[in-house]
């Protein structure tokens, strides 16, 4: 097989699949793809087969993000380049969206009226404030304030109305009555923030084959200096770091049938892996659809996730979330007595449709960087170890996106995210004991791995997992439990050389 990049005059580059010699694949292998012809299905099924030869890279393996993959210089801006498939007009929209993504919002009233509306409670003043250089957040360093790590809050349902709303997916959790769904340390002048939190760590030693020992650090969170009284005694707390922004539009373009085909909620195949679809309501249609964004797969689209971040992180209202006070609850009267930033002449909400459209477009079109060293023997050995230890059972290497994707730049692309975007039980060690929608307190969405090896280059750290507790990739693997315990145990049992080759493979992504 070979993959040939082709140019469309109006739609930009896309990958068309041209079969050379190779094994025939029955069309019925992927009958769930209603966007493909029978010929397409056979070709896609063939290209998605797992490799059997680990002595050389697979065709187009360096192009992790399809034909739009970024090949620009690898520096701190490696996650900030646009999808290479965009038209000239779309490039303009991307650049304007980039400016809005970096924009610092101001408290009301402000002389810069188009920037009014910050807070009154917030975690950051801009999208870029959490998604540093469009990359991965981290726990605060000594002496820092927590910005790219924050705490989600909720309580168990207390009324029949709340239980029914949860069952119907009208809400995904019950916010803490006073502090809402997110703990916000910062506030506009004249208002107290919600408080601060400290992080203590407990060390856990993990013996490894070959005489090595890894030391994991389990974080313990202590909230202090509460600004609005005591929290509910049953408050559930979940720390979250901001995830990288690359490739989101391509994830959105994955055909829903591909994820349905990977799901195995009852472990029908007996492999111990029970990936589940998260089903949430689409805010535009009200229908139940797949959630595939966020640590618990609780957002169905990038626009929905953007609106949630504007509201919860910055306190900015949007057409999707029109409350100008963000996460300020009715119990926080001092917050709701302050002015907001909505202005009639600029349109409804503090970030009306032009802003939302452009920030969403920007978020959908951040390019995935090209793989490095795909033909390095050490990397190829690590790739073989990745497959042999069972990692692809959840970290699904590749997809071919839908021909019906909204943006032609995302259509029919061979991509390599290394995720199934399903919910998996990751064991007690990683449990936050805070259910969200379909996700239990032990379940997390499989995060994509593309770009993970550039974390230090872009963000000057190597902190991983939902709360940044892992200080390197090996620690991230060793925290895996639950459904991932057999794969984790195989990594523990590897020789030191094989473990190093596995990490080297991950660093090439």
N, C-alpha and C positions, 0 to 999 in steps of 0.2 A: 504494500500500500504506500501511496505517497499523498501528501496533502499539498494542494496548490493554492497560494493566495491569489485572489482575483479582485479586480477593481470594478466597482459599479459607479457610473457617472454621478448618480445622485445619492447613493446610499453609502458610499465609502467602501473600504475594503472588507471582504468577508472571506471565510475559508470555505471553499467547495471541496467535496471529498471525491477524489478520483481513484478508483480501485485499480491497482495493478494486480499482479499475481498474488494469491492469498487464499486461505480457506473460505469456502462458501459458508455464509451464516444464514440460517432460516429467518424469514421475515417476521415470523411470530415471536421471535426472541424479545422484541420490544413493541408489542401491540398497543401499549398505552400511549404511544406517541401519535396523536391524531393530527399533528402538524406535518407529518412526513409521508411521502409516497412509499410504496413498497420497496422501490429501489433505494430510496434514502434510508429506510429502516435497516436494510441489509448492510449498507455501508457504515452507518452509525454503529450498529451492533458490532461490526468487525473492528472499528477503530477503538471501541471501548473495552475490548477484551484485555484481560490482565497480561502483562508481559511474561514470557517464558525464557527470554534470553537477557541476562543481566550483564553481558559483556559489552553492550553498546546501548546508547540512549534510544528511546523510542522516537519515531518521526515527530517533528515539531514539538518535542518536549521542552525546549528552551522557551517557547512562546506560551507562557503560563496563562496569559490573558487573551488568547486567540490573536487575531491579526492586529488588534489594538494594543498589544503588549508594548510597554515602553522599553526602548533600548538606549535611553539617555544615560548620562554619566551617573554613577552610583555615589551620591553624596547625601547630605541631609535633606535634599529635595527629591529623593528617589520615589517617594509616595505621592508627590504633588503634581505629577504630569498628567495631561489629559489623554484619554483614550485615543489612540492613533487613527481610529476609524471616523472621527468626527468630521463633518463638513466645515467649510470656512465659517458659515453663520453659527454653527454649533460651537466652534472654538471661541467665538465672541461671547456667547452665552456662558460658556465655561469660565472665562476670565472674569466676567462680571460677577458670576456666582462665587468665584474664589474671593473677590473683594468683600462680598457680603458675609462669607464664611469667616473671614478674619475680622470683620467689623466689630468695634468695641461699642456696646450699647451703653447709653447714659440714663441716669435716673431722671424722672420727670419732676418739674418742667425743665426743659433744656433748651439752650439756644440752637442746638443742632436737632431740630424737631423730627427729622426723619430717623434719628437714632434714639428717640425717647422710648421709655418703657421698661428699662432694666428693673428686674425684681418685682416687687420690693425685696423679696428673698431670692438668693441665687447661689449657684456654685461657681459660675464663671461669667465673664462679661462678653465672651465671644464663643463661637463654635470651636475655633482653633485653640481656645484656652484649655479645653479638655482633650481634644484630638490634636496633640502637639505635632506640628508638621504633618498632619493627616495620618499620624501613626498611633502608636500604642501608649496608653497612659501607664502610670506607675504609682505605687504607694509613695507618700511624702518622705523625702530624706530628712535627716535630722535638722531641725530648725526651720523646715519648710511648712507652709500651710498645705492641706490636702486640697488639690484642685482637680486633677485628673483621676482621683479616686473619691467616690462618695458612697453614702449609705442609702439603700432602699429601705422603706419602712412599711409595715402592714400589721394587721391584727387578725385573729381568727374571726369568722362571722359571728355576730351576736344576735341578729334578728332573723326572722324568717324571710323578710324582704331581702336582706343581704345574701342569704343562702340561695334564694331563687335567682337573684341577679348573677351570682357566680355560676350557678348551674346553666343559666341561659347564655353565658359568656357576654352579658351586658357589661360586666366589670370582670377584671382578671384577679383583683385582690381588693381587700378592704383597707383603705388608708388608716394610719394612726389618727385618732380623732383630732388631736391638736396640731401635730407636726406634719400631717399629710403623708404623701407617698415617698417623699425624699427628704433627707436631712440636709439642710442648707446652712452652711456656716457663715455666709456673708449676707449683708443687707445694705440697703441704700442709707445715706446719712439720715440720722434721726430715728433709726430703727435698729433694735438689737438683732443680731443673727440668732439662729436657732441653737447654737452651741458649738462645741468642739468635741473631737474624739481623739483618744490616744490608742496606739497600737503596741501591744506587748507580744513577744514571740516565745513560743515553747519549742525547744529543739527536739527532734526525733531522729535517731540514728538508724540508717538502713544499711545492713551489711550487703555487699555485692560480691559476686563470684570473682575470684582472682585476688582476694585479700583487700579490696578497696572498701571504704565506708563512705556513704553519702550522709550529709546532715541536712534534714529538712527543717524548715521553720514554719510552725503553725501560728498564724496571727490570732490574737484575742483583742477585741475592740471594746474600749471603755468610753462611753459617752459622758461628757461633763459640761458644766457651765450652761445648763439648759436655760434658754431665754424666755420660754413661755410656760413654765411650770412643769410638773412631772409628766412623764410619758405613761401611756396605758401599761399596766403591769404585764400584759401578754404580748408586748410589742415584739415582732420578729424583725431582725436586722440582717440585711445582706449587703456586703461591700461589693462594689463593682469598679473596675478600671475601664476607661474608654478604649474600645477596640479600634484597630486600624480601619481606615476608610477605603482602601483599595479594592477594586473589583466588585463593588456592591451592585452596580447595574447588571453585571454578568450573572451574579447570583440571582437577582430578580428575574433574569431571563431564562433560568433553568425551567424546563417544562414541569408542571406539577406532577405529571404522571411518573417522571423519573424518581421523585422523592417518594411517591406512593409505592412504587415498585421496590424501593429499598427498605421501606418500613416493614417491621416484623414484630408488632406489639406483643404477640403471644409466643414468640420464639418458635414459630412453626417448624423451622429448619433445624432446631436443636443445637445451634452453635453457641448458645449463651448470650447472644447479642439481640436485644429487643428494642431496636430503635422505634420511636413513636413520632408521629406527626403532631405538631402543636397546631390546634385549630383556634383561630381568633376571628373576631368580626372585622370585616373591612369597613372602615369609617365612612367610605363613600357610598357603599351599596347596602351595608348592614348584613351582608351574607357571611356565613362562616367560610373561611378560606385558610390556606396554609399560612402559619407564621414561620418565617425563616430568618428574621433579623433580631439581634439582641442576644444576650447571654442565655435567656430562657426561651428564645424563639417566640417572643410575645408580640412582635410587630409584623404585619403582613406585607408592608411596602416600605420603601425608603422614604416616601413622603410622610407616611404615618410616623415613622421613627423620627424624622426631622421635626415634625410638629411636637412630638413628645419631648424631644430634647430642648426645643425652644421654650416650652412651657416649664418643664421641670428643672432644667439646668440654668436658664437665663431669666426666666420669668417673663417671656415675651409671648403675647397672644398671636394666634394665627387663625385662619378660617376654620381649620380642623379643631383647634382648641381655643375658643374665643374668650376665655376668662382672662381679663387683663391683669389679674393678680397672680397668675401662675399657680404655684403650689401653696399659696397662703390659704389657710383654712378659715372658716367662719369664726372659729375660736380665737384666731389671731386678729383681733379687732384693730389693733394698732397698725397692722400691715394693711388692712383693707380701708383704713381711713386716709391713706396716702394717695396722691394723684397718680393717674396712670398715663400711658403714652399714646392712646388711640386718638387720632385726629380726623375729623370728618373729611377734610380736604385731601387727605392721603389715602382714604379708603378704610373699610372696616378692619379692625384688629391692629395690633402694633406692628405686625409683619404681614401686610396684605399679600394678595396673590402674586404680584410681580416678585416680591422678595422670596416667598415660598417656592415659586416656580424655579427661580434661578439657583437658590441654595440646593433644592432637590436635584436639579440637573447637574450641578457641580458634584454632588455626592454620588450620583449615579455613574459618573464618567471619569473617576480617578483611575488611571491605568495601573495594571499590575506590572511590576518590573520583570524583565527577562530572567530566567534561571541562569545561574553561573555554574561552570565546571561540570556540565552534565556528562561529559565523556571522561572525567577523571576516574581512574580505576578505583580509588578509595571511595568516591561518591557512589559509583556503581555497586560496589560491595555493600555500602550502607543501604542503598535502595533494596538490594536483595534481602538484607536483614530486616528492613521495614516490612517487606511482604511476609517473610518467614515468621516473624513474631506476631503477625495478625493485625497490625495497625490499620490496614485498609478496610477492615470490617466496619469501622466507623469513619475513618479518614479516607473516604472514597476519592481516589485520585482524580478522576476526570469525568466530564460531562460534555455533551454537545447541546448547546442552548437551542431554544425553540425558534423555529422559522417564523413564529407569530409574535415574537418579542416586540414591545412597543417601539423601541428605537432600532432602526435598521442596523446601526453600528453594533448591536448586541445579538443580532440574529445569526443562527447557525454557526456558532463559534465553538471550536474545540478548546476547552478551558481545563485548567488543572488546579482546582481549589483545595483538594485534599480534605473534603468534608462531605458528610451526607446530610447535614443541616437538620438532623433529627434529634430528639431528646433521648438521652441515655442516663441510666442510673450510674453515677460515678462513685458511689460508696459513701460511707460515713465521714471519711476524712475531708472530703470536699463539700459535704452537705451544708447548706445554709439554713435548712429546716424552715424555709419560707416558700410555700407553693405560690405559683403564678400561673393562672389559667390551667392548662393541662399539665404543666411541669410541676412535679412534686418537689419537696425540699431536698431531694437527693439527685435530681435530674438537671442536666445542663445540655444545651445544644452543642453539638460538635463544632468547635471553631475551625474555620479554614486555616490552612498552614501556609498558603502562598505568601511570600514576602517575609516570612518569620526570620529568616537568616539575616535580614537587613535591619533588624530592630536596633542593634547597637549603632549602626551607621546613621539611622534616621533620628533615633530618640535617645542615644547615649545611655542606654541601659539594656539589660537582658532580663526583665521581669515578665513572667508569664502567668497564665491562668486568670480566672475571673477577678481575683483580688490582687494579682501581682505577687503572690506569696513565693512562687518559684523564682529563684535567682538565676537559673539557667535552664536549658532545655532538658538536661537529664533530670533535674529536680521536678520539672513539669511532668515528665513521664512517670516518675516514682510516686507522684500523688495520685495517679490513676488507680481506681479501685472499682468495686461493683462489677459491672459488665466488662470493664477493661482490666480486671485483675489478672486473668490468664496472660494477656499480652504483657502487662507490667512484669509479671513473674518471669516471663521468658527473657525480658531485657535484663532483669537482675541476674539471671543465670548465664548470660552471655559472657564470653571472654572479654577482658578489658579492651582488646583490639577491636572486636566486633562492636562493642558499645561505642567506641570512639568513631568507628566508621558510620554507625547509625546517626550519631550527632552530626557528623560531617555531611551526610546526605540532607538532613533537616536544614543545616546552615546554607545549603545550596538552593533552597526553595525561595 
